[in-house]
Amino acid sequence: MRRACTHTILDLHNVESILDRRCAVWTKGAVRAGHRRFAEAYRSLEASLLPGYSLVLATSESDADVVRSIATTASVAVYPNALPLSGMEALTEQNRLVFSANFEYHPNVDAVHYLLREIWPGVRDDNPGLELWLVGRGEGSIRTLADSVPGVHLTGPIENAQREIQQARIVLAPLRIGSGTRIKILEGWAAGRAVIATPLAAEGLEAIDGKNILLADTAQAFRLFINQLLGDEPLRRELGKEGRKVFETTYSWDSVWHQLDFALVKFGAVGPDGYTGSDLNAIRR
């Protein structure tokens, strides 16, 4: 690509060596050994390939620091994951929790197993009429487990995830594996809903525990926080309002574009006169 291009820019949505290393923590036997081997191979590839790009875009400062530690000569800038800025419909909260994800992706499948086996049974015992909605495509990979657990609903692919999320009382992000930053938390913030997540799920985001999110590092903590929020509507509203605020100011498309403009010039991916405003607008479209 470098022989044919003046500049090459890599959008690094995950640091793959970190992802596989974390997968090894929650697997066993040959699968664990495979993840460890892949983590080593990825790290070697990252060290050799990432410096070859004009610019590497990481999703957060924490990921950028990891890239710099692996590939010390790479040019790295932060370009956060973001969603289009949209308004919120006047929708009534239903008596449900929601976890939105692509359920074809292994870290999300692991999160469903953690949620349905270790968190949801106790929550359901505490709140018999409560429902759990799993929103997103790839439902075939989790259907057998979901069908065996009371109160769980699968939506399959949908056009408007925010609308489904906005009808829930609480958004959950129970991930134990991952790299990059989690769109599912941004979706919850964009919908103005209270979010409970693992510390790993909130990694790299402007997440402040107790202000715009609640962080739960155990299944028992998830259960306690869920029960607390179900019984405290003002707290749910406040967490949702603060989450929406950080989404609008930090993770909407309108708020992140200027970071890309700055990075392209600062790191020499384009000269200060390399792109005109109309060129950049065309790229955005």
MOCORBEL-V24180 format. One line per field, one symbol per residue. ss: DSSP state (H for helix, E for strand, C for the rest). psi: psi as a letter, one per 20 degrees, with the letter a starting at -180 (. if undefined). Layout:
ss=???
psi=???
This chain:
ss=CCCCCCCCEEEECCCHHHHHHHHHHCCCHHHHHHHHHHHHHHHHHHHHHHHHCCEEEECCHHHHHHHHHHCCCCCEEECCCCECCCCCCCCCCCCEEEEECCCCCHHHHHHHHHHHHHHHHHHHHHCCCCEEEEEECCHHHCHHHHHCCCCEEECECCCCHHHHHHCCCEEEECCCCCCCCCHHHHHHHHCCCEEEECCCCCCCCCCCECCCEEECCCHHHHHHHHHHHHCCHHHHHHHHHHHHHHHHHHHEHHHHHHHHHHHHHHCCCCCCCCCCHHHHHHHHC
psi=hhhiqhqppponhqohhgghhhhhhjrrchgghgggghgggghggghhhhiiqhppoqirhghghgghhgnhjqopqpnqqrqqpqrpqmqpprmqrqoprojipghhghhgggghhhggggghhhmhiqqppoorrkihijggghiipqjppphapqhnhhgghiiqhqpqmlpiqrrbqohhghggghikqpppqqhghjpirmpopigjqpppjrhhgggggghghhjnghggggggghghghghhhjqghhihhhgggghggjjhqrhjhprhhghhggg.
